[in-house]
């Protein structure tokens, strides 16, 4: 476990949901409408917060009653979730406070950045284009076919290669234990954010070098 972090990173890899964008209400709304469409009770916002991070299929699997979480039911609810979210992904989603300022300052300092999310790739790209259009993200990856989800390091290492930056010179920033493990698995220092979907204690237990309380604190690390 790395307890300290370096301060000369050439690039930052950001998670999306719970890190750059507050997407919780739109995701929970689509999830609950999909559940109810298939005869199941909706879940609370707190439940949805705990379910996010490992991809859309896992989100639905966790939201269903355990005895009903068969492959067939998950497939059906997931299809309905995707259709609903395709219509309603942008209703309440917004960048977290200070995120625009953070990206502005990073860009001004010549620090390059990209996005790696377990959100379906199409929606990851749409969210970045709509809510963060003014900043030069070099690579934007969501969940892609035949590419393992985080915490597998494959996609993070692919981003580093595309940016022509050594993994050790990349800082991985996210809000979940999955993100912290991704950074470690990829040979990158990982920083947890305290404003996202996971409490600080869980982040601290999962190999992060630091936990920041506000986006602008990341500037002190790079």
N, CA, C and O of each residue as an XYZ file, in Angstrom:
888
protein
N       0.841     -1.208      0.000
C       0.000      0.000      0.000
C       0.870      1.250      0.000
O       1.798      1.380      0.799
N       0.553      2.164     -0.910
C       1.296      3.416     -0.969
C       0.661      4.430     -0.023
O      -0.533      4.715     -0.112
N       1.466      4.965      0.875
C       0.933      5.916      1.837
C       1.278      7.351      1.473
O       0.755      8.289      2.074
N       2.151      7.524      0.495
C       2.490      8.864      0.029
C       2.394      8.883     -1.482
O       2.366      7.834     -2.126
N       2.345     10.069     -2.040
C       2.266     10.197     -3.491
C       3.312     11.191     -3.957
O       3.726     12.085     -3.220
N       3.728     11.009     -5.201
C       4.692     11.925     -5.792
C       3.986     13.205     -6.235
O       2.763     13.299     -6.138
N       4.734     14.177     -6.713
C       4.121     15.467     -7.050
C       4.557     15.976     -8.416
O       4.568     17.184     -8.653
N       4.914     15.073     -9.308
C       5.327     15.521    -10.644
C       4.640     14.691    -11.727
O       5.284     14.224    -12.667
N       3.334     14.513    -11.585
C       2.569     13.728    -12.545
C       2.452     14.457    -13.881
O       2.309     15.678    -13.938
N       2.517     13.680    -14.934
C       2.345     14.232    -16.271
C       0.901     14.135    -16.743
O       0.496     14.855    -17.656
N       0.119     13.247    -16.126
C      -1.255     13.031    -16.577
C      -2.124     12.596    -15.403
O      -1.641     12.014    -14.432
N      -3.413     12.892    -15.513
C      -4.401     12.471    -14.524
C      -5.471     11.669    -15.233
O      -6.013     12.108    -16.248
N      -5.778     10.492    -14.702
C      -6.896      9.694    -15.181
C      -8.024      9.838    -14.184
O      -7.877      9.501    -13.010
N      -9.155     10.342    -14.656
C     -10.309     10.566    -13.800
C     -11.364      9.489    -14.016
O     -11.642      9.101    -15.151
N     -11.942      9.017    -12.936
C     -13.237      8.351    -12.995
C     -14.281      9.411    -13.350
O     -13.983     10.605    -13.311
N     -15.494      8.994    -13.693
C     -16.526      9.967    -14.092
C     -17.616     10.112    -13.036
O     -17.705     11.148    -12.376
N     -18.444      9.084    -12.871
C     -19.568      9.147    -11.932
C     -19.055      9.240    -10.497
O     -18.279      8.394    -10.055
N     -19.486     10.260     -9.778
C     -19.054     10.420     -8.400
C     -17.711     11.091     -8.243
O     -17.264     11.333     -7.122
N     -17.053     11.399     -9.364
C     -15.748     12.053     -9.315
C     -15.789     13.398    -10.026
O     -15.558     14.432     -9.399
N     -16.077     13.403    -11.313
C     -16.246     14.650    -12.058
C     -17.699     15.092    -12.096
O     -17.994     16.283    -11.998
N     -18.615     14.127    -12.239
C     -20.034     14.443    -12.406
C     -20.876     13.789    -11.321
O     -20.638     12.646    -10.930
N     -21.870     14.543    -10.841
C     -22.881     13.991     -9.934
C     -24.013     13.437    -10.794
O     -24.906     14.175    -11.212
N     -23.968     12.152    -11.048
C     -24.923     11.472    -11.922
C     -25.941     10.645    -11.151
O     -26.767      9.960    -11.755
N     -25.890     10.700     -9.829
C     -26.611      9.741     -9.001
C     -28.116      9.758     -9.240
O     -28.722      8.697     -9.395
N     -28.730     10.930     -9.274
C     -30.186     11.000     -9.387
C     -30.674     10.471    -10.732
O     -31.697      9.788    -10.795
N     -29.952     10.780    -11.802
C     -30.361     10.275    -13.121
C     -30.196      8.758    -13.213
O     -31.043      8.079    -13.794
N     -29.122      8.224    -12.649
C     -28.923      6.774    -12.669
C     -29.987      6.079    -11.824
O     -30.575      5.085    -12.248
N     -30.228      6.609    -10.628
C     -31.226      6.000     -9.748
C     -32.618      6.047    -10.370
O     -33.378      5.085    -10.262
N     -32.956      7.158    -11.019
C     -34.266      7.264    -11.656
C     -34.453      6.222    -12.739
O     -35.494      5.567    -12.799
N     -33.455      6.061    -13.597
C     -33.556      5.073    -14.672
C     -33.583      3.655    -14.107
O     -34.323      2.804    -14.599
N     -32.792      3.405    -13.096
C     -32.778      2.087    -12.467
C     -34.127      1.737    -11.875
O     -34.629      0.632    -12.080
N     -34.719      2.670    -11.140
C     -35.985      2.386    -10.486
C     -37.137      2.241    -11.473
O     -38.033      1.422    -11.269
N     -37.115      3.022    -12.526
C     -38.172      2.851    -13.533
C     -38.041      1.500    -14.231
O     -39.049      0.876    -14.560
N     -36.819      1.047    -14.458
C     -36.615     -0.270    -15.067
C     -37.081     -1.377    -14.122
O     -37.712     -2.340    -14.556
N     -36.773     -1.241    -12.841
C     -37.221     -2.237    -11.871
C     -38.741     -2.305    -11.817
O     -39.321     -3.390    -11.866
N     -39.380     -1.155    -11.719
C     -40.845     -1.131    -11.611
C     -41.506     -1.632    -12.884
O     -42.561     -2.263    -12.822
N     -40.909     -1.366    -14.030
C     -41.441     -1.851    -15.301
C     -41.461     -3.381    -15.336
O     -42.264     -3.991    -16.043
N     -40.568     -3.977    -14.564
C     -40.487     -5.436    -14.527
C     -41.082     -6.041    -13.258
O     -40.856     -7.213    -12.953
N     -41.848     -5.228    -12.518
C     -42.592     -5.743    -11.381
C     -41.849     -5.761    -10.063
O     -42.287     -6.434     -9.130
N     -40.738     -5.045     -9.950
C     -39.964     -5.015     -8.714
C     -40.032     -3.638     -8.062
O     -40.224     -2.627     -8.738
N     -39.873     -3.614     -6.758
C     -39.883     -2.351     -6.026
C     -38.625     -1.554     -6.335
O     -37.561     -2.120     -6.587
N     -38.762     -0.236     -6.311
C     -37.605      0.628     -6.501
C     -36.705      0.616     -5.281
O     -37.081      0.120     -4.218
N     -35.528      1.160     -5.445
C     -34.554      1.223     -4.365
C     -34.277      2.673     -4.016
O     -34.541      3.575     -4.812
N     -33.745      2.894     -2.828
C     -33.469      4.248     -2.372
C     -32.243      4.825     -3.064
O     -31.443      4.103     -3.659
N     -32.116      6.145     -2.971
C     -30.920      6.806     -3.488
C     -29.672      6.267     -2.790
O     -28.638      6.075     -3.430
N     -29.764      6.024     -1.492
C     -28.622      5.491     -0.754
C     -28.236      4.112     -1.273
O     -27.051      3.800     -1.393
N     -29.240      3.281     -1.582
C     -28.944      1.969     -2.151
C     -28.233      2.115     -3.486
O     -27.224      1.454     -3.733
N     -28.756      2.976     -4.344
C     -28.162      3.170     -5.658
C     -26.723      3.657     -5.528
O     -25.847      3.210     -6.269
N     -26.479      4.552     -4.609
C     -25.121      5.048     -4.386
C     -24.169      3.894     -4.096
O     -23.037      3.873     -4.580
N     -24.638      2.935     -3.302
C     -23.788      1.794     -2.940
C     -23.624      0.802     -4.084
O     -22.646      0.055     -4.122
N     -24.580      0.787     -5.021
C     -24.544     -0.189     -6.109
C     -23.660      0.236     -7.274
O     -23.206     -0.611     -8.043
N     -23.407      1.544     -7.418
C     -22.694      2.076     -8.582
C     -21.195      1.781     -8.480
O     -20.629      1.753     -7.387
N     -20.564      1.563     -9.638
C     -19.110      1.489     -9.673
C     -18.545      0.317    -10.440
O     -17.391      0.349    -10.865
N     -19.358     -0.733    -10.625
C     -18.854     -1.940    -11.274
C     -19.561     -2.233    -12.589
O     -19.587     -3.379    -13.039
N     -20.132     -1.207    -13.206
C     -20.801     -1.405    -14.482
C     -22.303     -1.529    -14.350
O     -22.820     -1.806    -13.268
N     -23.016     -1.317    -15.476
C     -24.473     -1.277    -15.463
C     -25.080     -2.633    -15.111
O     -26.078     -2.698    -14.394
N     -24.492     -3.699    -15.606
C     -25.065     -5.020    -15.318
C     -24.997     -5.337    -13.824
O     -25.951     -5.864    -13.252
N     -23.885     -5.019    -13.209
C     -23.761     -5.258    -11.775
C     -24.698     -4.356    -10.993
O     -25.253     -4.774     -9.977
N     -24.882     -3.127    -11.450
C     -25.850     -2.222    -10.825
C     -27.225     -2.873    -10.755
O     -27.857     -2.888     -9.699
N     -27.687     -3.411    -11.883
C     -29.012     -4.033    -11.923
C     -29.040     -5.291    -11.079
O     -30.013     -5.533    -10.364
N     -27.997     -6.092    -11.148
C     -27.940     -7.317    -10.353
C     -28.045     -7.016     -8.865
O     -28.734     -7.727     -8.134
N     -27.371     -5.974     -8.417
C     -27.422     -5.615     -7.004
C     -28.779     -5.043     -6.611
O     -29.221     -5.205     -5.474
N     -29.435     -4.377     -7.550
C     -30.712     -3.745     -7.237
C     -31.858     -4.741     -7.146
O     -32.833     -4.494     -6.437
N     -31.758     -5.859     -7.850
C     -32.818     -6.865     -7.835
C     -32.800     -7.651     -6.524
O     -31.742     -7.813     -5.917
N     -33.972     -8.145     -6.079
C     -33.967     -9.088     -4.958
C     -33.070    -10.276     -5.284
O     -33.042    -10.737     -6.425
N     -32.355    -10.764     -4.311
C     -31.347    -11.790     -4.553
C     -31.915    -13.009     -5.272
O     -31.291    -13.538     -6.192
N     -33.090    -13.450     -4.855
C     -33.671    -14.655     -5.440
C     -34.156    -14.443     -6.863
O     -34.399    -15.413     -7.581
N     -34.301    -13.185     -7.288
C     -34.802    -12.887     -8.629
C     -33.699    -12.475     -9.601
O     -33.973    -12.203    -10.769
N     -32.463    -12.428     -9.129
C     -31.369    -11.925     -9.952
C     -30.818    -13.019    -10.867
O     -29.632    -13.346    -10.814
N     -31.691    -13.581    -11.705
C     -31.264    -14.558    -12.699
C     -30.722    -13.822    -13.921
O     -30.972    -12.630    -14.099
N     -29.990    -14.532    -14.748
C     -29.444    -13.910    -15.955
C     -30.554    -13.340    -16.829
O     -30.423    -12.241    -17.367
N     -31.641    -14.081    -16.969
C     -32.743    -13.627    -17.825
C     -33.357    -12.343    -17.300
O     -33.612    -11.416    -18.068
N     -33.598    -12.281    -15.991
C     -34.207    -11.089    -15.402
C     -33.251     -9.909    -15.453
O     -33.661     -8.783    -15.738
N     -31.981    -10.162    -15.178
C     -30.987     -9.085    -15.264
C     -30.931     -8.537    -16.682
O     -30.904     -7.322    -16.877
N     -30.915     -9.424    -17.674
C     -30.864     -8.987    -19.070
C     -32.058     -8.099    -19.408
O     -31.906     -7.060    -20.050
N     -33.233     -8.511    -18.976
C     -34.448     -7.756    -19.294
C     -34.438     -6.384    -18.613
O     -34.727     -5.369    -19.246
N     -34.106     -6.363    -17.328
C     -34.070     -5.091    -16.602
C     -32.952     -4.188    -17.123
O     -33.111     -2.969    -17.193
N     -31.830     -4.790    -17.485
C     -30.712     -3.999    -18.008
C     -31.080     -3.338    -19.323
O     -30.739     -2.178    -19.554
N     -31.775     -4.066    -20.187
C     -32.206     -3.480    -21.459
C     -33.143     -2.307    -21.218
O     -33.040     -1.280    -21.890
N     -34.059     -2.453    -20.260
C     -34.986     -1.359    -19.954
C     -34.250     -0.187    -19.318
O     -34.555      0.971    -19.600
N     -33.288     -0.491    -18.464
C     -32.479      0.576    -17.856
C     -31.743      1.365    -18.929
O     -31.755      2.595    -18.910
N     -31.110      0.677    -19.851
C     -30.357      1.359    -20.905
C     -31.262      2.243    -21.759
O     -30.889      3.363    -22.107
N     -32.445      1.744    -22.093
C     -33.372      2.539    -22.898
C     -33.827      3.776    -22.149
O     -33.900      4.863    -22.721
N     -34.134      3.613    -20.863
C     -34.582      4.745    -20.055
C     -33.454      5.751    -19.868
O     -33.658      6.955    -20.024
N     -32.258      5.255    -19.532
C     -31.140      6.166    -19.304
C     -30.754      6.907    -20.572
O     -30.282      8.043    -20.508
N     -30.950      6.271    -21.736
C     -30.656      6.933    -23.007
C     -31.545      8.156    -23.212
O     -31.169      9.092    -23.918
N     -32.705      8.145    -22.603
C     -33.626      9.293    -22.704
C     -33.403     10.313    -21.591
O     -33.656     11.503    -21.777
N     -32.935      9.852    -20.445
C     -32.981     10.695    -19.247
C     -31.639     10.880    -18.549
O     -31.608     11.262    -17.379
N     -30.530     10.619    -19.238
C     -29.206     10.662    -18.624
C     -28.759     12.071    -18.239
O     -27.808     12.224    -17.472
N     -29.423     13.096    -18.754
C     -28.932     14.466    -18.623
C     -29.854     15.362    -17.788
O     -29.638     16.573    -17.739
N     -30.867     14.803    -17.137
C     -31.885     15.643    -16.492
C     -31.334     16.420    -15.299
O     -31.573     17.622    -15.183
N     -30.613     15.760    -14.428
C     -30.106     16.429    -13.219
C     -28.594     16.345    -13.096
O     -28.026     16.962    -12.195
N     -27.930     15.612    -13.961
C     -26.475     15.454    -13.890
C     -25.776     16.796    -14.065
O     -26.138     17.595    -14.929
N     -24.771     17.029    -13.230
C     -23.992     18.265    -13.292
C     -22.574     17.994    -12.818
O     -22.357     17.045    -12.064
N     -21.598     18.800    -13.238
C     -20.262     18.704    -12.632
C     -20.331     19.074    -11.156
O     -21.120     19.933    -10.763
N     -19.515     18.436    -10.354
C     -19.428     18.824     -8.954
C     -18.821     20.226     -8.842
O     -18.044     20.629     -9.708
N     -19.163     20.964     -7.799
C     -18.541     22.272     -7.583
C     -17.018     22.152     -7.589
O     -16.459     21.200     -7.045
N     -16.360     23.118     -8.204
C     -14.904     23.238     -8.345
C     -14.316     22.348     -9.437
O     -13.146     22.510     -9.783
N     -15.087     21.416     -9.988
C     -14.532     20.583    -11.059
C     -14.144     21.421    -12.279
O     -13.046     21.237    -12.803
N     -15.001     22.335    -12.753
C     -14.565     23.168    -13.886
C     -13.289     23.950    -13.593
O     -12.407     24.046    -14.447
N     -13.189     24.508    -12.390
C     -11.981     25.259    -12.035
C     -10.763     24.345    -11.996
O      -9.680     24.733    -12.434
N     -10.936     23.132    -11.472
C      -9.832     22.180    -11.440
C      -9.326     21.882    -12.849
O      -8.121     21.936    -13.096
N     -10.225     21.571    -13.764
C      -9.818     21.252    -15.126
C      -9.168     22.448    -15.805
O      -8.211     22.295    -16.563
N      -9.688     23.632    -15.532
C      -9.094     24.857    -16.093
C      -7.647     25.015    -15.634
O      -6.764     25.300    -16.443
N      -7.403     24.830    -14.336
C      -6.052     25.013    -13.809
C      -5.110     23.905    -14.277
O      -3.950     24.170    -14.591
N      -5.600     22.673    -14.323
C      -4.753     21.586    -14.816
C      -4.329     21.839    -16.253
O      -3.162     21.671    -16.608
N      -5.291     22.245    -17.077
C      -4.987     22.526    -18.474
C      -3.986     23.667    -18.588
O      -3.066     23.615    -19.405
N      -4.165     24.695    -17.769
C      -3.258     25.834    -17.796
C      -1.848     25.476    -17.378
O      -0.889     26.107    -17.822
N      -1.710     24.472    -16.529
C      -0.388     24.032    -16.082
C       0.241     23.019    -17.032
O       1.378     22.593    -16.828
N      -0.491     22.639    -18.060
C       0.038     21.658    -18.990
C      -0.086     20.223    -18.524
O       0.563     19.334    -19.075
N      -0.916     19.984    -17.509
C      -1.166     18.622    -17.046
C      -2.264     18.014    -17.912
O      -3.355     18.576    -18.011
N      -1.991     16.887    -18.529
C      -2.941     16.254    -19.440
C      -3.887     15.350    -18.659
O      -3.539     14.876    -17.577
N      -5.076     15.109    -19.197
C      -6.035     14.284    -18.460
C      -6.973     13.532    -19.392
O      -7.221     13.927    -20.531
N      -7.484     12.424    -18.850
C      -8.387     11.532    -19.574
C      -9.441     11.017    -18.606
O      -9.384     11.293    -17.408
N     -10.402     10.268    -19.132
C     -11.476      9.683    -18.329
C     -11.500      8.175    -18.546
O     -11.398      7.695    -19.675
N     -11.637      7.435    -17.448
C     -11.878      5.996    -17.511
C     -13.012      5.655    -16.564
O     -12.898      5.842    -15.353
N     -14.106      5.155    -17.119
C     -15.302      4.860    -16.342
C     -15.776      3.441    -16.628
O     -15.508      2.892    -17.697
N     -16.485      2.850    -15.665
C     -17.190      1.593    -15.905
C     -18.597      1.817    -16.440
O     -19.337      0.861    -16.672
N     -18.964      3.066    -16.635
C     -20.228      3.410    -17.278
C     -20.156      2.955    -18.742
O     -19.075      2.999    -19.330
N     -21.258      2.525    -19.346
C     -21.214      2.175    -20.766
C     -20.553      3.274    -21.591
O     -20.789      4.460    -21.357
N     -19.733      2.884    -22.546
C     -18.903      3.837    -23.284
C     -19.720      4.953    -23.925
O     -19.339      6.121    -23.860
N     -20.838      4.596    -24.541
C     -21.661      5.604    -25.227
C     -22.076      6.708    -24.272
O     -21.989      7.889    -24.609
N     -22.524      6.333    -23.089
C     -22.980      7.332    -22.134
C     -21.813      8.104    -21.518
O     -21.948      9.285    -21.198
N     -20.678      7.444    -21.352
C     -19.491      8.140    -20.856
C     -19.109      9.276    -21.798
O     -18.855     10.400    -21.364
N     -19.072      8.971    -23.088
C     -18.721      9.991    -24.079
C     -19.755     11.105    -24.093
O     -19.392     12.281    -24.137
N     -21.043     10.756    -24.055
C     -22.097     11.770    -24.065
C     -21.977     12.699    -22.860
O     -22.107     13.916    -22.997
N     -21.734     12.135    -21.696
C     -21.645     12.957    -20.482
C     -20.472     13.926    -20.553
O     -20.610     15.095    -20.191
N     -19.323     13.451    -21.015
C     -18.161     14.332    -21.120
C     -18.418     15.432    -22.143
O     -18.100     16.597    -21.900
N     -18.990     15.067    -23.284
C     -19.238     16.061    -24.328
C     -20.247     17.114    -23.894
O     -20.103     18.285    -24.248
N     -21.266     16.721    -23.134
C     -22.304     17.683    -22.741
C     -21.907     18.515    -21.531
O     -22.108     19.729    -21.516
N     -21.342     17.866    -20.517
C     -21.134     18.555    -19.245
C     -19.709     19.070    -19.036
O     -19.471     19.902    -18.161
N     -18.764     18.576    -19.839
C     -17.372     19.009    -19.701
C     -16.789     19.314    -21.079
O     -15.729     18.796    -21.430
N     -17.475     20.154    -21.865
C     -17.069     20.334    -23.266
C     -15.884     21.271    -23.470
O     -15.315     21.322    -24.560
N     -15.515     22.000    -22.448
C     -14.538     23.075    -22.629
C     -13.109     22.673    -22.305
O     -12.211     23.514    -22.322
N     -12.885     21.385    -22.008
C     -11.561     20.968    -21.574
C     -11.051     19.813    -22.431
O     -11.838     18.983    -22.887
N      -9.734     19.758    -22.651
C      -9.153     18.839    -23.647
C      -8.863     17.446    -23.094
O      -7.701     17.083    -22.910
N      -9.905     16.666    -22.829
C      -9.687     15.276    -22.447
C      -9.069     14.535    -23.636
O      -9.609     14.557    -24.742
N      -7.937     13.884    -23.395
C      -7.243     13.222    -24.494
C      -7.873     11.886    -24.865
O      -7.974     11.554    -26.046
N      -8.296     11.118    -23.866
C      -8.942      9.823    -24.095
C     -10.155      9.751    -23.175
O     -10.074     10.126    -22.005
N     -11.267      9.276    -23.697
C     -12.479      9.071    -22.900
C     -12.945      7.646    -23.150
O     -13.405      7.317    -24.244
N     -12.825      6.807    -22.138
C     -13.225      5.411    -22.245
C     -14.279      5.088    -21.198
O     -14.123      5.419    -20.022
N     -15.349      4.442    -21.634
C     -16.281      3.797    -20.731
C     -16.174      2.295    -20.908
O     -15.185      1.786    -21.435
N     -17.203      1.594    -20.462
C     -17.231      0.143    -20.627
C     -17.341     -0.195    -22.106
O     -18.294      0.200    -22.778
N     -16.340     -0.940    -22.608
C     -16.306     -1.323    -24.017
C     -16.309     -2.843    -24.140
O     -15.804     -3.557    -23.274
N     -16.887     -3.311    -25.230
C     -16.968     -4.747    -25.455
C     -15.567     -5.349    -25.517
O     -14.668     -4.807    -26.160
N     -15.406     -6.476    -24.838
C     -14.158     -7.246    -24.835
C     -13.007     -6.558    -24.104
O     -11.855     -6.975    -24.230
N     -13.310     -5.519    -23.348
C     -12.299     -4.878    -22.501
C     -12.747     -5.048    -21.049
O     -13.861     -4.645    -20.712
N     -11.921     -5.628    -20.183
C     -12.342     -5.851    -18.798
C     -12.663     -4.540    -18.081
O     -12.058     -3.503    -18.354
N     -13.609     -4.604    -17.177
C     -13.954     -3.455    -16.354
C     -12.875     -3.196    -15.312
O     -12.112     -4.095    -14.959
N     -12.815     -1.963    -14.822
C     -12.017     -1.697    -13.634
C     -12.518     -2.627    -12.514
O     -13.720     -2.882    -12.444
N     -11.650     -3.136    -11.650
C     -10.267     -2.721    -11.387
C      -9.206     -3.400    -12.245
O      -8.015     -3.229    -11.985
N      -9.604     -4.168    -13.262
C      -8.601     -4.658    -14.191
C      -7.865     -3.454    -14.773
O      -8.511     -2.474    -15.142
N      -6.540     -3.497    -14.865
C      -5.779     -2.319    -15.287
C      -5.689     -2.129    -16.799
O      -5.090     -1.155    -17.255
N      -6.271     -3.037    -17.588
C      -6.048     -3.007    -19.036
C      -6.379     -1.661    -19.660
O      -5.571     -1.111    -20.410
N      -7.561     -1.122    -19.359
C      -7.973      0.134    -19.988
C      -7.134      1.306    -19.494
O      -6.811      2.206    -20.269
N      -6.779      1.302    -18.207
C      -5.933      2.376    -17.684
C      -4.568      2.358    -18.363
O      -4.031      3.411    -18.708
N      -4.010      1.177    -18.555
C      -2.710      1.074    -19.225
C      -2.812      1.444    -20.703
O      -1.875      2.002    -21.273
N      -3.950      1.131    -21.319
C      -4.155      1.545    -22.708
C      -4.184      3.065    -22.822
O      -3.617      3.633    -23.755
N      -4.841      3.717    -21.878
C      -4.872      5.177    -21.884
C      -3.458      5.737    -21.732
O      -3.073      6.661    -22.448
N      -2.688      5.179    -20.802
C      -1.316      5.651    -20.611
C      -0.507      5.504    -21.896
O       0.262      6.395    -22.255
N      -0.682      4.383    -22.585
C       0.045      4.185    -23.843
C      -0.384      5.206    -24.888
O       0.454      5.773    -25.591
N      -1.676      5.437    -24.989
C      -2.163      6.396    -25.984
C      -1.669      7.810    -25.683
O      -1.431      8.598    -26.599
N      -1.517      8.122    -24.410
C      -1.011      9.437    -24.029
C       0.509      9.494    -24.041
O       1.103     10.559    -23.873
N       1.131      8.336    -24.242
C       2.594      8.237    -24.240
C       3.173      8.728    -22.914
O       4.122      9.511    -22.876
N       2.571      8.242    -21.832
C       2.994      8.598    -20.481
C       3.213      7.301    -19.700
O       2.410      6.372    -19.792
N       4.282      7.242    -18.945
C       4.516      6.071    -18.105
C       3.421      5.949    -17.054
O       2.998      6.967    -16.508
N       2.945      4.744    -16.749
C       1.935      4.595    -15.704
C       2.328      5.255    -14.383
O       1.486      5.849    -13.709
N       3.600      5.151    -14.015
C       4.050      5.733    -12.745
C       3.959      7.250    -12.736
O       3.997      7.861    -11.668
N       3.838      7.878    -13.920
C       3.700      9.335    -14.010
C       2.248      9.754    -14.136
O       1.952     10.916    -14.411
N       1.325      8.788    -13.930
C      -0.116      9.078    -13.987
C      -0.703      9.037    -12.582
O      -0.330      8.196    -11.764
N      -1.610      9.939    -12.317
C      -2.379      9.940    -11.070
C      -3.790      9.472    -11.396
O      -4.432     10.022    -12.290
N      -4.276      8.468    -10.683
C      -5.632      7.961    -10.908
C      -6.534      8.521     -9.818
O      -6.279      8.316     -8.631
N      -7.588      9.227    -10.217
C      -8.477      9.908     -9.278
C      -9.879      9.327     -9.399
O     -10.454      9.304    -10.488
N     -10.428      8.859     -8.284
C     -11.764      8.287     -8.320
C     -12.430      8.291     -6.962
O     -11.842      8.709     -5.965
N     -13.663      7.821     -6.937
C     -14.453      7.911     -5.709
C     -14.785      6.554     -5.112
O     -15.573      6.487     -4.169
N     -14.211      5.464     -5.625
C     -14.616      4.151     -5.145
C     -13.415      3.262     -4.893
O     -12.330      3.526     -5.412
N     -13.591      2.205     -4.098
C     -12.524      1.219     -3.944
C     -12.097      0.619     -5.279
O     -10.924      0.293     -5.460
N     -13.026      0.470     -6.211
C     -12.683     -0.036     -7.545
C     -11.641      0.861     -8.200
O     -10.695      0.367     -8.813
N     -11.805      2.172     -8.076
C     -10.848      3.108     -8.663
C      -9.491      3.017     -7.988
O      -8.457      3.047     -8.654
N      -9.493      2.906     -6.666
C      -8.227      2.807     -5.956
C      -7.473      1.542     -6.371
O      -6.259      1.573     -6.574
N      -8.197      0.440     -6.492
C      -7.562     -0.819     -6.905
C      -7.088     -0.740     -8.353
O      -6.057     -1.317     -8.698
N      -7.826     -0.035     -9.196
C      -7.410      0.128    -10.591
C      -6.066      0.836    -10.658
O      -5.159      0.406    -11.370
N      -5.949      1.926     -9.908
C      -4.689      2.653     -9.898
C      -3.533      1.778     -9.457
O      -2.486      1.753    -10.103
N      -3.716      1.063     -8.366
C      -2.656      0.193     -7.856
C      -2.318     -0.891     -8.886
O      -1.146     -1.164     -9.143
N      -3.343     -1.501     -9.467
C      -3.109     -2.578    -10.435
C      -2.372     -2.084    -11.679
O      -1.638     -2.838    -12.319
N      -2.575     -0.809    -12.013
C      -1.931     -0.236    -13.199
C      -0.575      0.382    -12.897
O       0.082      0.891    -13.805
N      -0.145      0.351    -11.646
C       1.121      0.968    -11.280
C       1.041      2.475    -11.191
O       2.042      3.165    -11.382
N      -0.154      2.996    -10.899
C      -0.383      4.436    -10.770
C      -0.736      4.760     -9.327
O      -1.378      3.954     -8.654
N      -0.326      5.927     -8.841
C      -0.803      6.379     -7.546
C      -2.286      6.701     -7.653
O      -2.747      7.221     -8.669
N      -3.029      6.387     -6.597
C      -4.479      6.586     -6.596
C      -4.874      7.569     -5.507
O      -4.396      7.494     -4.375
N      -5.749      8.484     -5.869
C      -6.273      9.480     -4.931
C      -7.790      9.357     -4.883
O      -8.452      9.341     -5.921
N      -8.331      9.272     -3.686
C      -9.775      9.193     -3.508
C     -10.377     10.561     -3.293
O      -9.741     11.455     -2.733
N     -11.619     10.718     -3.747
C     -12.328     11.987     -3.566
C     -13.435     11.799     -2.530
O     -14.183     10.822     -2.570
N     -13.522     12.743     -1.612
C     -14.455     12.613     -0.511
C     -15.865     13.079     -0.791
O     -16.728     12.987      0.082
N     -16.122     13.582     -1.999
C     -17.458     14.110     -2.324
C     -18.298     13.124     -3.137
O     -19.429     13.447     -3.500
N     -17.785     11.948     -3.428
C     -18.459     11.036     -4.345
C     -19.402     10.058     -3.671
O     -20.102     10.401     -2.718
N     -19.410      8.814     -4.191
C     -20.404      7.829     -3.778
C     -19.908      6.899     -2.683
O     -20.647      6.007     -2.266
N     -18.664      7.079     -2.195
C     -18.089      6.195     -1.187
C     -17.539      7.013     -0.035
O     -16.971      8.084     -0.248
N     -17.702      6.516      1.191
C     -17.198      7.275      2.331
C     -15.676      7.194      2.396
O     -15.060      6.283      1.841
N     -15.095      8.151      3.076
C     -13.641      8.306      3.130
C     -12.964      7.081      3.733
O     -11.870      6.707      3.309
N     -13.602      6.453      4.716
C     -12.977      5.320      5.376
C     -12.744      4.166      4.410
O     -11.680      3.547      4.425
N     -13.734      3.874      3.571
C     -13.570      2.783      2.603
C     -12.480      3.107      1.589
O     -11.741      2.220      1.161
N     -12.381      4.363      1.209
C     -11.313      4.745      0.287
C      -9.948      4.540      0.939
O      -9.027      4.004      0.322
N      -9.832      4.970      2.182
C      -8.557      4.863      2.881
C      -8.124      3.418      3.065
O      -6.931      3.129      3.155
N      -9.081      2.520      3.120
C      -8.780      1.107      3.306
C      -8.379      0.419      2.011
O      -8.002     -0.753      2.033
N      -8.452      1.119      0.881
C      -8.254      0.468     -0.406
C      -7.118      1.098     -1.212
O      -7.267      1.405     -2.395
N      -5.988      1.280     -0.544
C      -4.729      1.569     -1.223
C      -4.657      2.951     -1.868
O      -3.925      3.129     -2.842
N      -5.385      3.920     -1.360
C      -5.232      5.257     -1.923
C      -4.111      5.991     -1.194
O      -3.899      5.800      0.004
N      -3.395      6.838     -1.941
C      -2.318      7.593     -1.340
C      -2.796      8.789     -0.565
O      -2.089      9.288      0.311
N      -4.010      9.264     -0.879
C      -4.585     10.419     -0.196
C      -6.080     10.441     -0.487
O      -6.544      9.844     -1.458
N      -6.823     11.132      0.360
C      -8.233     11.414      0.117
C      -8.407     12.924      0.190
O      -8.059     13.542      1.196
N      -8.943     13.518     -0.869
C      -9.135     14.965     -0.899
C     -10.598     15.298     -0.647
O     -11.490     14.517     -0.976
N     -10.832     16.457     -0.065
C     -12.194     16.867      0.281
C     -12.822     17.759     -0.772
O     -14.047     17.818     -0.882
N     -11.995     18.461     -1.555
C     -12.490     19.368     -2.590
C     -11.652     19.189     -3.852
O     -10.459     18.901     -3.767
N     -12.268     19.357     -5.026
C     -11.509     19.159     -6.268
C     -10.229     19.968     -6.367
O      -9.221     19.455     -6.853
N     -10.239     21.211     -5.922
C      -9.064     22.047     -6.096
C      -7.872     21.568     -5.279
O      -6.740     21.977     -5.542
N      -8.109     20.710     -4.296
C      -6.999     20.162     -3.534
C      -6.117     19.261     -4.404
O      -4.951     19.038     -4.081
N      -6.663     18.750     -5.490
C      -5.873     17.920     -6.397
C      -4.719     18.712     -6.989
O      -3.677     18.142     -7.314
N      -4.895     20.021     -7.132
C      -3.818     20.859     -7.668
C      -2.567     20.777     -6.808
O      -1.455     20.881     -7.326
N      -2.732     20.592     -5.505
C      -1.579     20.502     -4.616
C      -0.800     19.214     -4.833
O       0.353     19.112     -4.413
N      -1.411     18.232     -5.483
C      -0.777     16.936     -5.676
C      -0.032     16.844     -7.003
O       0.802     15.957     -7.178
N      -0.316     17.737     -7.928
C       0.301     17.641     -9.256
C       1.202     18.841     -9.541
O       1.801     18.923    -10.613
